[in-house]
């Protein structure tokens, strides 16, 4: 997208006041900030944290699903799950690439995760106990991701917004896959239907927590919305998600585990019960059921892949040297 404004000169001795005015103009006109544009340090820092955490979540999120590939109930299910896990790996790569354009090398971003300095989505610290959990993760978790990420296709930072277009299309496939797993189970034996219900019971609350804490306890949300990094608040997105999944759950013939869930005619939305925020913050701080396991597996994979990274770097150096020799 071309910014229809006078291009601001990129110089080391930039006039900060003029640069800020140029940045504000792009934001006000709902245009995109590009890597070469001047941006406030706080904007760069906020985006680096958000995009890298998004990338970390995609990579960590492969673990519970990859663990079910060999145990999926049919060859077709295995193939679909493999495709989904491959998609998640691709999403991580797109997002790391977008984060790098903000000035932090990918190795550094990865090291922040490995050192425990960077966070990822709380939802991936819960175990996938049964095959039905693959359905609940697809329908609820990826459904929440879609609700959160579709507005990011219009986020104010160009590389991030463009990466989200393809990611959201693939996440839509993932949600449909999850719903179909649950629907198949719900139409099966009483035991299979109960398995699907139990999976929904486990993942409903954590899925709603994926949008982040209540707006009153989310100090960064207001500024992110002012910069148009975010388009909706945490609570607005959570409400949209609940309104979307209630009729879908009715179509499944299953129930959402919330006794306070009911339609509010005056508001035109569903009312729903309070979530367990003590649990949410405990998981964020590393005390969830699978925090230690997820990070141990990630560090193990990183160490095991060292030879691949070294070989790729050596090959790149060889190719560069051969190119230099040819030019000479």
C-alpha positions as CSV (number, residue, x, y, z in Angstrom):
1,X,0.0,0.0,0.0
2,X,1.4,3.4,-1.0
3,X,1.1,6.1,1.7
4,X,-0.6,9.1,0.0
5,X,1.4,11.7,2.0
6,X,4.7,13.5,1.5
7,X,7.4,11.0,2.3
8,X,9.4,11.9,5.3
9,X,13.2,11.9,4.8
10,X,15.0,9.1,6.5
11,X,18.1,10.6,8.2
12,X,20.1,9.9,11.3
13,X,19.7,13.5,12.3
14,X,15.9,13.4,11.9
15,X,13.8,16.3,13.1
16,X,11.9,14.4,15.9
17,X,9.0,16.9,16.0
18,X,8.5,16.7,12.2
19,X,8.9,12.9,12.3
20,X,6.3,12.5,15.0
21,X,3.9,14.7,13.0
22,X,4.5,12.4,9.9
23,X,3.9,9.3,12.0
24,X,0.8,10.7,13.6
25,X,-0.5,11.7,10.2
26,X,-0.1,8.1,8.9
27,X,-2.0,6.8,12.0
28,X,-4.8,9.3,11.8
29,X,-5.3,8.6,8.1
30,X,-5.4,4.8,8.8
31,X,-2.4,4.2,6.5
32,X,0.5,1.8,7.2
33,X,3.8,2.4,9.0
34,X,6.6,0.7,7.0
35,X,10.0,-0.5,8.3
36,X,11.9,2.4,6.8
37,X,9.5,5.0,8.3
38,X,10.4,6.8,11.5
39,X,8.4,5.5,14.5
40,X,8.4,6.2,18.3
41,X,10.6,3.9,20.3
42,X,7.5,2.9,22.4
43,X,5.6,1.9,19.2
44,X,8.6,-0.2,18.0
45,X,9.0,-1.8,21.4
46,X,5.2,-2.6,21.7
47,X,5.1,-4.1,18.3
48,X,8.3,-6.2,18.7
49,X,6.8,-7.7,21.9
50,X,3.4,-8.4,20.4
51,X,4.6,-9.8,17.0
52,X,7.3,-11.9,18.6
53,X,5.0,-13.3,21.2
54,X,2.5,-14.1,18.5
55,X,5.3,-16.0,16.7
56,X,6.3,-17.8,19.8
57,X,2.7,-18.9,20.4
58,X,2.5,-20.4,16.9
59,X,5.6,-22.4,17.4
60,X,4.8,-23.6,21.0
61,X,1.2,-24.3,19.8
62,X,2.5,-27.0,17.5
63,X,3.4,-29.2,20.5
64,X,0.0,-30.4,21.8
65,X,-1.2,-31.1,18.2
66,X,2.0,-32.8,16.9
67,X,1.7,-35.1,19.9
68,X,-1.6,-36.5,18.4
69,X,-0.5,-37.0,14.8
70,X,0.5,-40.7,15.3
71,X,-2.6,-41.3,17.5
72,X,-5.2,-39.7,15.2
73,X,-8.0,-42.2,14.5
74,X,-7.5,-42.5,10.7
75,X,-5.1,-41.8,7.9
76,X,-7.2,-38.9,6.8
77,X,-7.2,-37.4,10.3
78,X,-3.4,-37.8,10.4
79,X,-2.9,-36.0,7.1
80,X,-5.2,-33.1,8.1
81,X,-3.4,-32.7,11.4
82,X,0.0,-32.8,9.8
83,X,-1.1,-30.0,7.4
84,X,-2.4,-28.0,10.3
85,X,0.9,-28.3,12.3
86,X,2.8,-27.3,9.1
87,X,0.6,-24.3,8.8
88,X,1.4,-23.2,12.4
89,X,5.1,-23.5,11.7
90,X,4.7,-21.3,8.6
91,X,2.8,-18.8,10.7
92,X,5.6,-18.6,13.1
93,X,8.1,-18.0,10.3
94,X,5.9,-15.2,8.8
95,X,5.7,-13.5,12.1
96,X,9.3,-13.8,13.0
97,X,10.1,-12.2,9.6
98,X,7.7,-9.3,10.4
99,X,9.2,-8.8,13.9
100,X,12.7,-8.7,12.4
101,X,11.8,-5.7,10.3
102,X,11.4,-3.8,13.6
103,X,15.2,-4.2,14.2
104,X,15.6,-7.2,16.5
105,X,17.3,-10.3,14.9
106,X,15.4,-13.6,15.0
107,X,18.1,-15.3,17.0
108,X,17.6,-12.7,19.7
109,X,13.9,-13.1,19.7
110,X,14.3,-16.9,19.9
111,X,16.7,-16.5,22.8
112,X,14.3,-14.4,24.7
113,X,11.8,-17.3,24.5
114,X,14.4,-19.9,25.5
115,X,15.5,-17.8,28.4
116,X,12.0,-17.4,29.7
117,X,12.0,-13.6,29.1
118,X,9.3,-13.7,26.4
119,X,5.8,-14.9,26.8
120,X,3.4,-16.9,24.5
121,X,-0.3,-17.5,24.7
122,X,-1.5,-19.0,28.0
123,X,-3.7,-21.5,26.2
124,X,-0.8,-23.7,25.1
125,X,0.1,-24.5,28.7
126,X,-2.9,-26.9,29.0
127,X,-2.7,-30.6,28.1
128,X,-4.5,-32.2,25.2
129,X,-5.8,-35.3,27.0
130,X,-8.0,-36.9,24.3
131,X,-8.6,-36.8,20.5
132,X,-11.6,-34.6,21.2
133,X,-9.2,-32.0,22.5
134,X,-8.0,-31.6,18.9
135,X,-11.5,-30.6,18.1
136,X,-11.8,-28.2,21.0
137,X,-8.5,-26.6,20.2
138,X,-9.5,-26.2,16.5
139,X,-12.9,-24.9,17.2
140,X,-12.4,-22.8,20.4
141,X,-8.7,-21.9,20.4
142,X,-8.4,-21.2,16.7
143,X,-11.8,-19.6,16.7
144,X,-10.6,-17.2,19.4
145,X,-7.5,-16.6,17.4
146,X,-9.5,-15.7,14.3
147,X,-11.7,-13.3,16.3
148,X,-8.5,-11.6,17.6
149,X,-6.4,-11.8,14.4
150,X,-8.8,-10.7,11.6
151,X,-8.7,-7.1,12.9
152,X,-4.9,-7.4,12.8
153,X,-5.2,-7.6,9.0
154,X,-5.8,-3.8,9.4
155,X,-3.1,-3.2,12.0
156,X,-1.1,-0.1,11.5
157,X,2.3,-1.8,10.9
158,X,2.5,-2.9,7.3
159,X,4.5,-6.2,7.5
160,X,2.4,-7.4,10.4
161,X,-0.9,-6.6,8.6
162,X,0.2,-8.3,5.4
163,X,1.4,-11.5,7.2
164,X,-2.0,-11.7,9.0
165,X,-4.0,-12.0,5.7
166,X,-2.7,-15.5,4.9
167,X,-2.6,-16.6,8.5
168,X,-6.3,-15.8,9.0
169,X,-7.3,-17.7,5.9
170,X,-5.5,-20.8,7.2
171,X,-6.8,-20.3,10.7
172,X,-10.3,-20.4,9.3
173,X,-9.5,-23.9,7.9
174,X,-8.3,-24.9,11.3
175,X,-11.4,-23.8,13.1
176,X,-13.6,-25.7,10.6
177,X,-11.5,-28.8,11.1
178,X,-12.0,-28.6,14.9
179,X,-15.7,-28.1,14.6
180,X,-16.0,-31.1,12.3
181,X,-14.1,-33.3,14.7
182,X,-16.5,-32.3,17.5
183,X,-19.5,-32.7,15.3
184,X,-18.5,-36.2,14.3
185,X,-17.9,-37.2,17.9
186,X,-21.2,-35.6,19.1
187,X,-23.1,-37.7,16.5
188,X,-21.4,-40.9,17.6
189,X,-21.8,-43.1,20.7
190,X,-22.7,-41.6,24.1
191,X,-19.1,-42.1,25.1
192,X,-17.9,-40.1,22.1
193,X,-20.4,-37.4,22.7
194,X,-19.3,-37.1,26.3
195,X,-15.6,-37.0,25.2
196,X,-16.5,-34.0,23.0
197,X,-18.4,-32.3,25.9
198,X,-15.5,-32.9,28.3
199,X,-13.0,-31.3,25.8
200,X,-15.3,-28.2,25.5
201,X,-15.5,-28.0,29.3
202,X,-11.7,-28.0,29.6
203,X,-10.9,-25.4,26.9
204,X,-13.9,-23.0,27.1
205,X,-12.5,-20.9,29.9
206,X,-8.9,-20.8,28.8
207,X,-10.0,-19.9,25.3
208,X,-11.9,-16.9,26.5
209,X,-8.8,-15.9,28.5
210,X,-6.8,-15.8,25.3
211,X,-8.1,-12.3,24.6
212,X,-6.1,-11.1,27.6
213,X,-7.2,-9.7,31.0
214,X,-10.2,-7.4,31.4
215,X,-9.8,-4.0,30.0
216,X,-9.4,-2.4,33.4
217,X,-6.4,-4.7,34.0
218,X,-4.8,-4.3,30.6
219,X,-2.5,-1.3,30.8
220,X,-1.1,-1.5,27.3
221,X,-4.4,-2.0,25.5
222,X,-5.4,1.7,25.4
223,X,-2.2,2.9,23.8
224,X,-2.2,0.0,21.3
225,X,-5.6,1.0,20.2
226,X,-4.6,4.7,19.9
227,X,-1.7,3.5,17.6
228,X,-4.2,1.3,15.7
229,X,-2.1,-1.8,16.4
230,X,-5.3,-3.2,18.0
231,X,-8.7,-2.3,16.7
232,X,-10.9,-3.6,19.5
233,X,-10.3,-4.0,23.3
234,X,-9.9,-7.3,25.0
235,X,-13.4,-7.3,26.4
236,X,-15.0,-6.3,23.0
237,X,-13.2,-9.2,21.3
238,X,-14.2,-11.6,24.0
239,X,-17.9,-10.6,23.7
240,X,-17.8,-11.0,19.9
241,X,-16.3,-14.5,20.4
242,X,-19.0,-15.6,22.9
243,X,-21.7,-14.3,20.6
244,X,-20.2,-16.3,17.7
245,X,-19.7,-19.7,19.5
246,X,-23.1,-20.0,21.3
247,X,-25.1,-20.8,18.1
248,X,-22.3,-23.0,16.9
249,X,-22.3,-25.0,20.1
250,X,-26.1,-25.4,19.8
251,X,-25.5,-26.8,16.3
252,X,-23.1,-29.3,17.8
253,X,-25.8,-30.4,20.3
254,X,-23.4,-29.7,23.1
255,X,-23.2,-27.1,25.9
256,X,-20.8,-24.4,27.0
257,X,-19.9,-24.8,30.7
258,X,-21.2,-21.5,31.9
259,X,-24.4,-21.4,34.1
260,X,-24.5,-17.6,33.7
261,X,-24.6,-17.7,29.9
262,X,-27.9,-16.2,28.6
263,X,-29.1,-13.8,25.9
264,X,-29.5,-10.2,27.0
265,X,-32.2,-8.7,24.9
266,X,-31.4,-5.1,26.0
267,X,-27.7,-5.4,25.2
268,X,-28.1,-7.5,22.1
269,X,-25.4,-9.8,23.3
270,X,-24.9,-12.9,25.5
271,X,-24.1,-12.4,29.1
272,X,-21.5,-14.8,30.5
273,X,-19.9,-15.6,33.8
274,X,-16.7,-14.3,35.3
275,X,-13.5,-16.1,34.3
276,X,-10.9,-17.5,36.7
277,X,-8.3,-14.7,36.4
278,X,-6.2,-16.0,39.2
279,X,-5.6,-19.1,37.2
280,X,-4.9,-17.0,34.1
281,X,-2.2,-14.9,35.8
282,X,-0.7,-18.0,37.4
283,X,-0.3,-19.6,34.0
284,X,1.2,-16.5,32.5
285,X,3.8,-16.5,35.4
286,X,4.8,-20.0,34.5
287,X,2.6,-22.1,36.9
288,X,0.3,-23.7,34.4
289,X,-0.1,-27.5,33.9
290,X,2.4,-27.7,31.0
291,X,4.6,-24.6,31.2
292,X,7.7,-26.5,32.2
293,X,7.1,-29.3,29.7
294,X,6.4,-26.9,26.7
295,X,9.6,-25.0,27.3
296,X,11.7,-28.1,27.9
297,X,10.5,-29.5,24.5
298,X,11.2,-26.2,22.8
299,X,14.8,-26.0,24.2
300,X,15.3,-29.6,23.2
301,X,14.2,-29.0,19.7
302,X,16.4,-25.9,19.5
303,X,19.4,-27.8,20.6
304,X,18.7,-30.7,18.3
305,X,18.4,-28.3,15.3
306,X,21.7,-26.6,15.9
307,X,23.4,-28.6,13.1
308,X,20.8,-27.6,10.6
309,X,21.3,-23.9,11.4
310,X,25.1,-24.3,11.2
311,X,24.8,-26.1,7.9
312,X,22.5,-23.5,6.4
313,X,24.8,-20.7,7.5
314,X,27.9,-22.4,6.1
315,X,26.0,-23.0,2.8
316,X,25.0,-19.3,2.6
317,X,28.6,-18.2,3.2
318,X,29.8,-20.5,0.5
319,X,27.2,-19.2,-2.0
320,X,28.1,-15.6,-1.1
321,X,31.8,-16.4,-1.6
322,X,31.2,-18.0,-5.0
323,X,29.1,-15.0,-6.1
324,X,31.9,-12.6,-5.0
325,X,34.4,-14.6,-7.0
326,X,32.2,-14.7,-10.1
327,X,31.8,-10.9,-9.9
328,X,35.5,-10.4,-9.5
